[in-house]
Amino acid sequence: MKRFAGFPGGASNTKLGTIYAIDRNVNPNVVTPFLPPMQALTHTIMPTPHWGLPMGTRRRQAVGKAGWADIDLSPDGSVLYAVNLFDKKLYAVPVVRGATGISAGTASTISFPASAATDVCANGDWAPGGLKVTQGDVFVTVTCTAETSQDATDLHFYVYKFAQDNPGVFTKVVNGAIIHATLIGIRGSMTHMAIATVITSRG
């Protein structure tokens, strides 16, 4: 989700969570819904212009927890992978190619094992996010958010990988601590600027 942006509330192909396909072989490009919303938390955030200080508590609570995070297509174009921020699962969607274009096959879900998520983060506070598919492996990120403790020393991130043909085995490849400082300035309205230093190690 994005601050100050209302979520669409139309038919199923215009709601939060829809993934679209763009045919770049047609001029002008044709944009069509590829995957309808699946378990993507929907909200209505500031549907009309609002010039006062935003106080929407639902908006704040949904940051990093609504809609899709990263998506990536396998190199052979056969599977679209997408990270769902709401249910914290990875979706693998077969790409079906037909005479008139592409469509989505039946999606399967891949759960993050506890050993790569809740067990490595303080109070089990974690969020998925990044995704990359390359050379037969799928790389995903896990961020320890420190939501409960509010302790900067609990901020941490991990990168795991698993083979496309063996999604049940996650292997840690990178881990890092995040040293975070937030500066707040006020000029008419409140503005936040975050500065983060990342210390990483492999394995």
SEMAR-995457 format. One line per 3 residues: their letters; for each residue y, z, x of N, C-alpha, C, CB. Coordinates in Angstrom, 1 decimal, always signed. Each point is the difference from the previous one (the first is absolute). Glycine has a CB too. Layout:
<rs>
A = Y:Z:X:Y:Z:X:Y:Z:X:Y:Z:X; ...
</rs>
This chain:
<rs>
MKR = -1.2:+0.0:+0.8:+1.2:+0.0:-0.8:+1.2:+0.0:+0.9:-1.2:+1.2:-1.8; +2.4:-1.5:+1.2:+1.2:-0.1:+0.7:+1.1:+0.7:-0.7:-0.7:-2.2:+0.9; +1.5:+2.9:-0.2:+1.1:+0.8:-0.5:+1.0:-0.8:-0.8:-0.3:+1.6:+1.8
FAG = +0.7:-1.2:-3.0:+1.0:-0.6:-0.8:-0.6:-1.3:-0.7:+1.8:+0.9:+1.5; -3.1:-1.2:-1.3:-0.5:-1.2:-0.6:-0.9:+0.4:-1.2:+0.1:-1.2:+2.2; +0.1:+0.7:-3.4:-0.8:+0.2:-1.1:-1.3:-0.7:+0.0:+2.0:+0.4:-1.3
FPG = -3.1:+0.1:+0.8:-1.2:-0.7:+0.0:-0.1:-0.9:-1.2:-1.1:+1.9:+1.2; +0.6:-3.1:-1.1:-0.2:-0.8:-1.2:-0.9:+0.5:-1.0:+0.5:-1.9:+1.5; -0.3:+1.6:-2.7:-0.8:+0.6:-1.1:-0.5:-1.1:-1.0:+1.2:+2.2:+0.3
GAS = -1.3:-3.4:+0.2:-0.4:-1.1:-0.9:-1.5:-0.1:-0.2:+2.0:-1.2:+0.7; -2.5:+0.0:-0.9:-1.4:-0.2:-0.1:-0.8:+0.3:+1.2:+0.5:-1.8:-1.6; -1.8:+1.8:+1.6:-0.8:+0.5:+1.1:+0.3:-0.7:+1.3:-1.7:+0.6:-1.6
NTK = +2.2:-1.8:+1.5:+0.2:-0.7:+1.3:+1.5:+0.2:+0.5:-1.7:-1.7:-0.7; +2.4:+2.6:+0.1:+1.3:+0.3:+0.5:+0.2:+1.5:+0.3:+0.9:-2.0:-1.3; -1.9:+2.8:+1.2:+0.1:+1.4:+0.3:-0.2:+0.3:+1.4:-0.8:+0.4:-2.3
LGT = +1.1:+0.8:+2.7:-0.2:+0.5:+1.3:-1.5:-0.1:+0.3:+1.9:+1.6:-0.1; -2.2:-2.2:+1.3:-1.4:-0.1:+0.4:-0.6:-1.4:+0.0:-0.3:+2.3:-0.9; +1.1:-3.2:+0.3:-0.5:-1.4:+0.0:+0.2:-0.6:+1.4:+0.6:-0.2:-2.4
IYA = -1.6:-0.5:+2.9:+0.1:-0.8:+1.2:+0.1:-1.5:-0.3:-1.4:+1.8:+1.3; +2.3:-2.4:-0.8:+0.3:-1.4:-0.3:-0.5:-1.0:+1.1:+2.0:+0.8:-1.4; -2.4:-2.0:+1.0:-0.3:-1.0:+0.9:+1.1:-1.1:+0.0:-2.5:+0.4:-0.3
IDR = +2.8:-0.9:+1.5:+1.1:-1.0:+0.1:-0.6:-1.3:+0.5:+1.8:+1.7:+0.4; -1.7:-2.8:-1.1:-0.5:-1.3:+0.4:+1.0:-0.7:+0.8:-1.5:-0.2:-2.0; +1.4:+0.2:+3.3:+1.0:-0.5:+0.9:-0.1:-1.5:+0.2:+0.0:+2.1:+1.2
NVN = -1.0:-2.7:-1.8:-0.2:-1.4:+0.1:+0.8:-0.8:-1.1:-2.3:+0.4:+1.0; +2.9:+0.4:-1.9:+0.7:-0.6:-1.1:+1.5:+0.3:+0.2:-1.9:+0.3:-1.6; +2.8:-1.3:+1.4:+1.4:+0.2:+0.2:+0.7:-0.3:-1.4:-0.1:-0.6:+2.5
PNV = +0.8:+1.6:-3.1:+0.1:+1.4:+0.5:-1.3:+0.8:-0.1:+2.4:-0.1:-0.7; -2.5:+1.1:+1.5:-1.2:+0.9:+0.0:-0.3:+0.5:-1.3:+0.4:+0.6:+2.3; -1.7:-0.5:-2.7:-0.4:+0.5:-1.2:-0.6:+1.4:+0.2:-0.5:-2.3:-0.9
VTP = +1.0:+3.3:+0.2:-0.4:+1.4:+0.1:-0.8:+0.4:-1.3:+2.0:+0.6:+1.5; -3.2:-0.2:-1.3:-0.9:+0.4:-1.2:-0.6:+1.3:+0.3:-0.4:-2.4:-0.5; +0.1:+3.2:-0.5:-0.7:+1.3:+0.2:-1.4:-0.3:+0.5:+1.4:+1.1:-1.9
FLP = -1.8:-0.4:+2.9:-1.3:-0.1:+0.6:-0.9:+1.2:-0.4:+1.0:-1.3:+1.9; -0.4:+2.5:-1.8:-0.8:+1.2:-0.3:+0.8:+0.9:-0.9:-1.2:-0.2:+2.1; +0.7:+0.5:-3.3:+0.8:+0.9:-0.9:-0.1:+1.4:+0.4:-0.5:-1.5:-1.9
PMQ = +1.4:+2.4:+1.4:+0.0:+1.4:+0.4:-1.3:+0.7:-0.1:+2.4:+0.1:-0.6; -2.8:+0.6:+1.6:-1.3:+0.8:-0.1:+0.3:+1.4:+0.5:-1.4:-2.0:+0.3; +1.4:+3.0:-1.1:+0.2:+1.4:+0.4:+1.3:+0.2:+0.7:-2.4:+0.3:+0.1
ALT = +3.4:-1.1:-0.3:+1.3:+0.2:+0.7:+1.0:+0.7:-0.9:-0.4:-2.1:+1.2; +0.8:+3.3:-0.8:+0.8:+0.9:-0.8:+1.3:-0.7:-0.4:-1.0:+2.0:+1.1; +1.4:-2.0:-2.4:+1.2:-0.7:-0.4:+1.0:+1.1:-0.4:-1.3:-2.0:-0.8
HTI = +2.6:+1.6:+1.1:+1.1:+0.9:-0.4:+1.1:-0.9:-0.4:-0.7:+1.7:+1.7; +1.7:-1.1:-2.5:+1.2:-0.7:-0.3:+1.1:+0.7:+0.8:-0.8:-0.8:-2.3; +1.4:+0.2:+3.2:+1.0:+0.7:+0.9:+1.3:-0.7:-0.2:-1.8:+0.7:+1.7
MPT = +2.8:+0.0:-2.2:+1.4:-0.6:-0.1:+0.0:-1.4:-0.6:+0.6:+1.4:+1.9; -1.0:-1.5:-3.2:+0.0:-1.4:-0.6:+1.3:-0.6:-0.2:-2.1:+0.7:-1.1; +3.2:+0.1:+1.1:+1.3:-0.5:-0.2:+0.9:+0.5:+1.2:-0.3:+0.0:-2.6
PHW = +1.5:-0.7:+2.8:+0.9:+0.4:+1.1:+0.3:+1.5:-0.2:+0.9:-2.3:+0.2; -0.9:+3.0:+1.0:+0.3:+1.4:+0.0:+0.7:+0.3:+1.2:-2.1:+0.5:-1.3; +3.3:+0.0:+1.1:+0.9:+0.2:+1.2:+0.1:+1.4:+0.5:+1.3:-1.9:-0.8
GLP = -1.8:+2.9:+0.0:+0.0:+1.4:+0.5:-1.1:+0.2:+1.0:+1.0:+0.7:-2.2; -1.0:+0.6:+2.7:-1.0:+0.4:+1.0:-1.4:-0.1:-0.7:+1.7:+1.5:+1.3; -2.6:-2.2:-0.7:-1.3:-0.1:-0.6:-0.8:+1.3:+0.0:+0.0:-2.4:+0.7
MGT = -0.5:+2.8:-1.9:-0.7:+1.2:-0.1:-1.4:-0.1:-0.5:+2.2:+1.1:-0.3; -2.7:-2.4:+0.3:-1.3:-0.2:-0.6:-1.2:+0.6:+0.8:+0.9:-2.1:-0.9; -1.4:+3.2:+0.3:-1.1:+0.7:+0.7:-1.3:-0.8:+0.1:+1.0:+2.2:-0.7
RRR = -1.2:-3.0:-0.3:-1.2:-0.9:+0.0:+0.1:-1.0:+1.1:-0.3:+0.3:-2.5; +1.5:-0.8:+2.7:+0.1:-1.0:+1.1:-0.3:+0.6:+1.3:+1.8:-1.1:-1.3; -1.3:+2.3:+1.6:-0.3:+0.7:+1.2:-1.4:+0.3:+0.2:+2.2:+1.0:-0.1
QAV = -2.9:-0.6:-0.9:-1.4:+0.4:+0.1:-0.9:-1.3:+0.2:+0.5:+2.0:-1.5; +0.0:-3.1:+1.1:-0.8:-1.2:+0.1:+0.1:-0.8:+1.3:+0.2:-0.2:-2.5; +0.7:+0.6:+3.3:+0.2:-0.7:+1.3:-1.3:+0.1:+0.8:+2.5:+0.5:+0.0
GKA = -3.0:-1.7:+0.4:-1.2:+0.0:+0.8:-1.3:+0.3:-0.8:+1.3:+0.7:+1.9; -1.1:-0.7:-3.3:-1.2:+0.4:-0.8:-0.2:-1.0:-1.2:+0.3:+2.4:+0.7; +0.5:-3.5:-0.7:+0.0:-0.9:-1.1:-0.1:-1.5:+0.5:+1.3:+1.6:-1.4
GWA = -2.2:-2.3:+0.7:-0.1:-1.5:+0.4:-0.8:-0.2:+1.2:+2.2:-0.3:-1.0; -2.1:-0.9:+1.6:-0.7:-0.4:+1.1:+0.8:+0.3:+1.3:-1.2:-1.8:-1.3; +0.5:+2.1:+2.4:+0.6:+0.1:+1.3:-0.2:-1.4:+0.7:-0.5:+2.6:+0.2
DID = -0.2:-2.6:+0.9:-0.2:-1.3:+0.8:-1.1:-0.8:-0.6:+0.8:+1.1:+2.0; -0.7:-2.4:-1.9:-1.1:-0.9:-0.4:-0.2:-1.0:+1.1:+0.5:+0.2:-2.4; -1.7:-0.7:+2.5:-0.3:-1.0:+1.1:-1.2:-0.9:-0.4:+0.9:+1.6:+1.8
LSP = -0.9:-2.8:-1.4:-1.0:-1.0:-0.3:-1.0:-0.1:+1.2:+1.6:-1.2:-1.7; -2.9:+1.2:+1.4:-0.9:-0.3:+1.1:+0.3:-1.3:+0.7:-1.8:+1.4:-1.2; +1.5:-1.6:+2.5:+0.4:-1.2:+0.7:-0.6:-1.3:-0.7:+0.1:+1.4:+2.1
DGS = -1.3:-1.3:-2.7:-0.6:-1.1:-0.7:+0.5:-0.2:-1.4:-2.0:+0.3:+1.4; +2.9:+0.5:-1.8:+0.6:-0.1:-1.4:-0.9:+0.3:-1.1:+1.4:-1.7:+1.0; -2.5:+2.4:-0.7:-1.0:+0.3:-1.1:+0.2:+1.3:-0.7:-1.6:-1.4:+1.3
VLY = +2.3:+2.3:-0.7:+0.2:+1.4:-0.6:+1.4:+0.5:+0.2:-2.5:+0.5:+0.4; +3.1:+0.0:-1.4:+1.3:+0.6:+0.1:-0.2:+1.5:+0.0:+1.2:-1.9:-1.2; -0.7:+2.6:+2.2:-0.1:+1.5:+0.0:+1.4:+0.6:-0.4:-1.8:-0.1:+1.8
AVN = +1.8:+1.1:-2.5:+1.2:+0.7:-0.5:-0.2:+1.5:+0.0:+0.6:-2.1:-1.4; +0.5:+2.8:+1.8:-0.1:+1.5:+0.0:+0.7:+0.5:-1.2:+0.0:+0.0:+2.5; -0.6:+0.7:-3.3:+0.5:+0.6:-1.2:+0.6:+1.4:+0.2:-1.6:-1.4:-1.4
LFD = +2.9:+1.6:+1.3:+0.6:+1.3:+0.2:-0.4:+1.0:-1.0:+1.9:-1.2:+1.2; -2.2:+0.8:-2.4:-0.2:+0.9:-1.1:-1.4:+0.7:+0.1:+1.5:-1.4:-1.4; -2.5:+0.6:+1.6:-1.4:+0.7:+0.1:-0.4:+0.1:+1.4:-0.6:-0.9:-2.2
KKL = +1.4:+0.4:+3.2:-0.3:+0.2:+1.4:-1.3:-0.7:+0.4:+1.2:+2.1:+0.0; -1.4:-3.3:-0.6:-1.2:-0.8:+0.3:+0.4:-1.3:+0.5:-1.3:+1.2:-1.7; +0.4:-1.9:+2.4:+0.1:-1.3:+0.5:-0.7:-0.9:-1.0:+0.3:+0.7:+2.5
YAV = +0.4:-1.8:-2.9:-0.7:-1.0:-0.9:-0.3:-1.3:+0.8:+1.2:+1.0:-2.0; -2.4:-1.4:+1.8:-0.4:-1.3:+0.6:-0.2:-1.0:-1.2:-1.2:+1.1:+2.0; +2.0:-2.1:-2.0:+0.0:-1.0:-1.1:-0.4:-1.3:+0.4:+1.9:+1.3:-1.1
PVV = -3.1:-1.8:+0.7:-0.4:-1.4:+0.3:+1.0:-1.0:-0.5:-2.4:+0.7:+0.0; +2.7:-1.7:+0.9:+0.9:-1.1:-0.4:-0.8:-1.2:-0.4:+1.8:+0.8:+1.6; -1.8:-1.1:-2.9:-0.8:-1.1:-0.6:+0.9:-1.3:+0.0:-1.4:+1.7:-1.4
RGA = +0.9:-2.7:+2.0:+0.8:-1.2:+0.1:-0.6:-1.1:-1.0:+0.6:+0.5:+2.5; +0.3:-1.0:-3.3:-0.4:-1.0:-1.0:+0.8:-1.2:+0.1:-0.8:+1.8:-1.5; +0.5:-2.8:+0.6:+0.7:-1.2:+0.0:+1.5:+0.1:-0.3:-2.1:-1.1:-0.7
TGI = +2.4:+2.1:+0.0:+1.5:+0.2:-0.4:+0.7:+1.1:+0.8:-0.6:-0.8:-2.2; -0.1:+1.4:+3.2:+0.6:+1.0:+0.8:-0.9:+1.2:+0.2:+2.2:-0.7:-1.0; -1.7:+1.8:+1.3:-0.8:+1.2:+0.3:+0.1:+1.0:-1.1:+0.3:-0.4:+2.4
SAG = -1.3:+1.3:-2.5:+0.0:+1.1:-0.9:-0.7:+1.2:+0.7:+0.0:-1.6:-2.0; +0.1:+2.7:+1.4:-0.6:+1.2:+0.5:-1.4:+0.3:-0.5:+2.3:+0.9:+0.3; -3.2:-0.7:+0.6:-1.3:+0.4:-0.5:+0.0:+1.5:-0.3:-1.1:-1.8:+1.4
TAS = -0.1:+2.4:-1.7:-0.1:+1.4:-0.3:+0.2:+0.8:+1.2:-1.6:-0.5:-1.8; +2.6:+1.4:+1.8:+0.4:+0.8:+1.1:-1.0:+1.2:+0.2:+2.4:-0.6:-0.3; -2.7:+0.9:+1.6:-0.8:+1.2:+0.3:+1.0:+1.0:+0.7:-2.2:-1.4:+0.2
TIS = +1.8:+2.6:-0.2:+0.9:+1.1:+0.6:-0.7:+0.6:+1.2:+1.1:+0.5:-2.2; -0.3:-0.2:+3.2:-0.5:+0.7:+1.2:+0.8:+1.3:+0.1:-0.6:-2.2:+1.2; -0.1:+3.3:-1.2:+0.6:+1.3:+0.0:+0.2:+0.5:+1.5:-1.0:+0.6:-2.3
FPA = +2.1:+0.0:+2.6:+0.1:+0.6:+1.3:-0.9:+1.3:+0.1:+2.4:-0.9:+0.2; -3.2:+1.0:+0.8:-0.9:+1.2:+0.1:+0.9:+1.2:+0.3:-1.9:-1.4:+0.8; +1.4:+2.6:-1.2:+0.8:+1.2:+0.2:+0.3:+0.2:+1.5:-1.0:+1.0:-2.1
SAA = +0.0:-1.4:+2.9:+0.2:+0.2:+1.5:+1.1:-0.8:+0.5:-2.4:+0.5:+0.2; +2.9:-1.5:-0.9:+1.1:-0.9:+0.4:+1.3:+0.3:-0.8:-1.7:-1.7:+0.8; +1.7:+2.7:-1.7:+1.1:+0.2:-0.8:+0.3:+1.5:-0.2:-0.5:-2.2:-1.2
TDV = -0.1:+2.8:+0.1:+0.3:+1.4:-0.3:-0.3:+0.9:+1.1:-0.3:-0.5:-2.4; -0.9:+0.3:+3.1:-0.4:+0.9:+1.0:+0.9:+0.1:+1.2:-2.3:-0.4:-0.8; +3.0:-0.7:+1.1:+0.8:-0.1:+1.2:+1.5:+0.4:-0.2:-1.6:-1.7:+0.8
CAN = +2.0:+1.9:-2.1:+1.3:+0.3:-0.3:+0.2:+1.4:-0.6:+0.4:-2.4:-0.4; +0.6:+3.1:+0.8:+0.3:+1.4:-0.5:+0.1:+0.0:-1.5:+1.2:+0.5:+2.2; -1.9:+0.4:-2.8:+0.0:+0.2:-1.5:-0.5:-1.3:-0.7:+1.8:+1.6:+0.2
GDW = -2.5:-2.5:+0.5:-0.5:-1.2:-0.6:+1.1:-1.0:-0.5:-2.0:+1.4:-0.6; +3.2:-1.2:+1.2:+1.1:-0.9:-0.4:+0.0:-1.3:+0.8:+1.4:+2.1:-0.7; -1.7:-3.2:+0.1:-0.1:-1.2:+0.8:+0.4:-1.2:-0.9:-1.8:+1.0:+1.5
APG = +2.1:-2.1:-0.9:+0.3:-1.2:-0.8:-0.5:-1.2:+0.8:+2.0:+1.1:-1.1; -2.6:-2.1:+0.5:-0.3:-1.3:+0.6:+1.2:-0.8:+0.2:-2.3:+0.1:-0.9; +2.2:-1.3:+1.6:+1.2:-0.8:+0.1:-0.3:-1.3:+0.6:+1.3:+2.0:+0.2
GLK = -1.3:-2.1:+1.2:-0.1:-1.3:+0.7:-1.4:-0.6:-0.1:+1.8:+0.8:+1.5; -1.9:-2.1:-1.3:-1.2:-0.7:-0.1:+0.0:-1.3:+0.8:-0.4:+1.0:-2.3; -0.6:-1.3:+3.0:-0.1:-1.3:+0.7:-1.5:-0.4:+0.1:+2.1:+0.6:+1.3
VTQ = -2.4:-1.9:-1.6:-1.3:-0.5:+0.1:+0.0:-1.0:+1.2:-0.5:+0.3:-2.5; -0.4:-0.1:+3.4:-0.1:-0.9:+1.2:-1.4:+0.1:+0.6:+2.5:+0.2:+0.4; -3.0:-1.3:+0.0:-1.2:-0.1:+0.8:-1.2:+0.8:-0.6:+1.4:-0.4:+2.0
GDV = -1.5:+0.3:-3.3:-1.1:+0.7:-0.7:+0.2:+1.5:-0.3:-1.4:-1.7:+1.1; +2.5:+2.2:-0.6:+0.3:+1.4:-0.3:+1.2:+0.2:-0.9:-0.9:+0.6:+2.3; +0.9:+0.5:-3.0:+1.2:+0.4:-0.8:+0.6:+1.3:+0.5:-1.1:-1.1:-2.0
FVT = +2.4:+1.0:+2.4:+0.7:+1.2:+0.5:+0.8:+0.6:-1.1:+0.0:-1.0:+2.4; +0.0:+2.3:-2.5:+0.8:+0.7:-1.0:+0.7:+1.2:+0.6:-1.6:-0.8:-1.9; +2.7:+1.2:+1.3:+0.7:+1.2:+0.5:-0.1:+1.2:-1.0:+1.5:-1.5:+1.3
VTC = -1.5:+2.7:-0.7:+0.1:+1.2:-0.8:+1.1:+0.8:+0.5:-2.5:+0.0:-0.5; +3.4:+0.5:-0.3:+1.1:+0.8:+0.4:-0.1:+1.4:-0.6:+1.4:-2.0:+0.2; -1.4:+3.0:+0.7:+0.0:+1.4:-0.5:+1.5:+0.3:-0.4:-2.0:+0.7:+1.5
TAE = +2.2:-0.3:-2.8:+1.4:+0.0:-0.5:+0.7:+1.4:+0.1:-0.7:-1.9:-1.5; -0.1:+2.9:+1.7:+0.6:+1.4:+0.1:+0.8:+0.4:-1.3:+0.1:-0.3:+2.4; -0.6:-0.3:-3.6:+0.7:+0.3:-1.2:+0.0:+1.5:-0.4:-0.6:-2.3:-0.7
TSQ = -0.6:+2.9:+0.9:-0.1:+1.4:-0.4:+0.6:+0.9:+1.0:-2.1:-0.6:-1.1; +1.8:+0.4:+2.4:+0.5:+1.0:+1.0:+1.5:-0.2:+0.4:-2.3:+0.0:+0.9; +2.8:-1.2:-1.1:+1.4:-0.4:+0.4:+0.2:+0.4:+1.5:+0.8:+0.4:-2.4
DAT = -1.9:-0.5:+3.1:+0.1:+0.3:+1.5:-0.1:-1.3:+0.7:-1.1:+2.3:-0.3; +2.1:-2.6:+1.1:+0.0:-1.3:+0.8:-1.1:-0.1:+0.9:+2.4:+0.0:-0.2; -3.0:+1.1:+0.7:-1.1:-0.1:+0.9:-1.3:-0.5:-0.7:+1.0:+1.8:+1.3
DLH = -1.0:-1.9:-2.6:-1.1:-0.5:-0.8:+0.1:-1.5:-0.3:-0.3:+2.3:-1.0; +1.4:-2.9:+1.4:+0.1:-1.4:-0.1:-0.8:-0.7:+1.1:+2.3:+0.2:-1.0; -3.2:-1.1:+0.5:-0.9:-0.7:+0.9:-0.4:-1.3:-0.6:-0.8:+2.2:+0.9
FYV = +0.3:-3.1:-0.1:-0.5:-1.3:-0.5:-1.3:-0.4:+0.8:+2.3:-0.7:-0.8; -3.1:+0.0:+0.1:-1.2:-0.6:+0.6:-0.2:-1.4:-0.4:-1.1:+2.3:-0.1; +0.4:-3.1:+1.0:-0.4:-1.3:-0.4:-1.5:+0.0:+0.2:+2.2:-1.1:+0.8
YKF = -2.9:+0.6:-1.9:-1.4:-0.1:+0.0:-0.4:-1.5:-0.2:-0.2:+2.3:-0.9; -1.0:-2.6:+1.3:-0.5:-1.4:-0.3:-1.4:+0.1:-0.5:+1.4:-0.9:+1.8; -1.8:-0.1:-2.6:-1.4:-0.1:-0.4:-0.3:-1.5:-0.1:+0.1:+2.1:-1.3
AQD = -1.4:-2.5:+1.5:-0.4:-1.4:-0.1:+0.0:-0.4:-1.4:-1.4:+0.3:+2.1; +1.8:-1.6:-2.3:+0.1:-0.5:-1.4:-1.4:+0.1:-0.6:+1.8:-1.6:+0.7; -2.9:+1.4:+0.0:-1.3:+0.1:-0.6:-0.6:+1.4:+0.0:-0.3:-2.4:+0.8
NPG = +1.1:+3.4:-0.3:-0.5:+1.4:-0.1:+1.2:+0.9:-0.2:-1.9:-0.6:+1.6; +2.4:+0.6:-2.8:+1.3:+0.7:-0.3:-0.3:+1.5:-0.2:+0.8:-2.0:-1.1; -2.0:+2.5:+1.3:-0.2:+1.4:-0.2:+0.2:+0.8:+1.3:-1.6:-0.5:-1.8
VFT = +1.7:-0.2:+2.9:+0.2:+0.7:+1.3:+1.4:-0.2:+0.6:-2.5:-0.3:+0.4; +3.3:+1.4:-0.4:+1.3:-0.1:+0.5:+0.0:+0.6:+1.5:+1.0:+0.2:-2.4; -0.4:-1.0:+3.3:+0.1:+0.5:+1.4:+1.5:+0.1:+0.3:-2.1:-1.2:+0.6
KVV = +2.5:+2.4:+0.0:+1.3:+0.3:+0.4:+0.4:-0.8:+1.2:-0.1:+2.3:-1.0; +1.2:-3.0:+1.0:+0.4:-0.8:+1.2:+1.3:+0.5:+0.6:-1.3:-2.0:-0.9; +2.2:+2.5:+0.1:+1.3:+0.5:+0.4:+0.3:+1.3:-0.7:+0.8:-2.3:+0.5
NGA = -0.2:+3.3:+0.1:+0.6:+1.1:-0.7:+1.3:+0.4:+0.7:-2.3:+0.8:-0.7; +3.2:-0.3:-0.1:+1.3:+0.3:+0.6:+0.7:+1.1:-0.8:+0.2:-2.3:+0.8; +0.6:+3.1:-0.1:+0.9:+1.0:-0.6:+1.3:-0.6:-0.2:-1.2:+1.9:+1.1
IIH = +1.9:-1.5:-2.2:+1.3:-0.5:-0.4:+1.0:+1.2:+0.1:-1.0:-1.8:-1.5; +1.9:+1.6:+2.4:+1.1:+1.0:+0.2:+1.2:-0.5:-0.9:-0.8:+0.8:+2.4; +1.1:-0.1:-3.4:+0.9:-0.5:-1.0:+1.3:+0.8:-0.2:-2.0:-1.0:-1.2
ATL = +3.1:+0.4:+1.2:+1.3:+0.7:-0.3:+0.7:-0.8:-1.1:+0.1:+0.9:+2.3; +0.5:-0.2:-3.2:+0.8:-0.7:-1.1:+1.4:+0.4:+0.1:-2.0:+0.0:-1.5; +2.9:-1.0:+1.5:+1.4:+0.2:+0.0:+0.6:-0.3:-1.4:+0.2:-0.5:+2.5
IGI = +0.6:+1.3:-3.0:+0.5:-0.2:-1.4:+1.6:-0.1:+0.1:-2.0:+1.2:-1.1; +2.5:-2.3:+0.6:+1.5:-0.1:+0.0:+0.4:-0.2:-1.4:+0.0:-1.0:+2.3; +1.2:+1.4:-2.6:+0.6:-0.1:-1.4:+1.3:-0.8:+0.1:-1.1:+2.2:-0.8
RGS = +1.1:-3.3:+0.0:+1.3:-0.7:-0.1:+0.0:-0.7:-1.3:+0.1:-0.4:+2.5; +0.4:+1.1:-3.5:-0.1:-0.5:-1.4:-1.3:+0.3:-0.6:+1.6:-1.8:+0.6; -2.7:+1.5:+0.0:-1.3:+0.4:-0.5:-0.8:+0.4:+1.2:+0.1:-1.6:-2.0
MTH = -1.3:+2.1:+1.8:-0.8:+0.5:+1.1:-0.8:-1.1:+0.6:-0.2:+2.2:-1.1; +0.2:-2.3:+2.4:-0.7:-1.0:+0.8:-0.9:+0.7:+1.0:+1.9:-1.7:-0.3; -3.1:+1.2:+0.4:-1.0:+0.6:+0.9:-0.3:-1.0:+1.1:-1.0:+1.4:-1.9
MAI = +0.9:-0.9:+3.1:-0.4:-0.8:+1.1:-1.1:+0.7:+0.8:+2.3:-1.1:+0.2; -3.4:+0.6:-0.1:-1.1:+0.6:+0.7:-0.3:-0.5:+1.4:-1.0:+0.4:-2.3; +0.8:+0.4:+3.2:-0.3:-0.4:+1.4:-1.4:+0.6:+0.3:+2.4:-0.1:+0.7
ATV = -3.3:-0.8:-0.2:-1.4:+0.5:+0.3:-0.4:-0.4:+1.4:-0.6:-0.1:-2.5; +0.0:+1.0:+3.2:-0.6:-0.3:+1.3:-1.5:+0.1:-0.1:+2.1:+0.8:+1.2; -2.8:-1.8:-0.8:-1.4:-0.1:-0.2:-0.7:+0.1:+1.4:+0.2:-1.4:-2.1
ITS = -1.2:+2.4:+2.2:-0.8:+0.1:+1.2:-1.4:-0.4:-0.4:+1.5:+1.9:+0.9; -2.0:-2.9:-0.2:-1.3:-0.5:-0.4:-1.1:+0.2:+1.1:+1.2:-1.6:-1.5; -2.4:+1.5:+1.1:-1.2:-0.1:+0.9:-1.1:-0.8:-0.7:+0.6:+2.3:+1.1
RG = -1.4:-2.8:-0.3:-1.1:-0.9:-0.5:-1.3:+0.9:-0.2:+1.1:-2.1:+1.0; -1.8:+1.8:-2.0:-1.3:+0.6:-0.2:+0.2:+1.4:-0.6:-0.9:-1.4:+1.8
</rs>
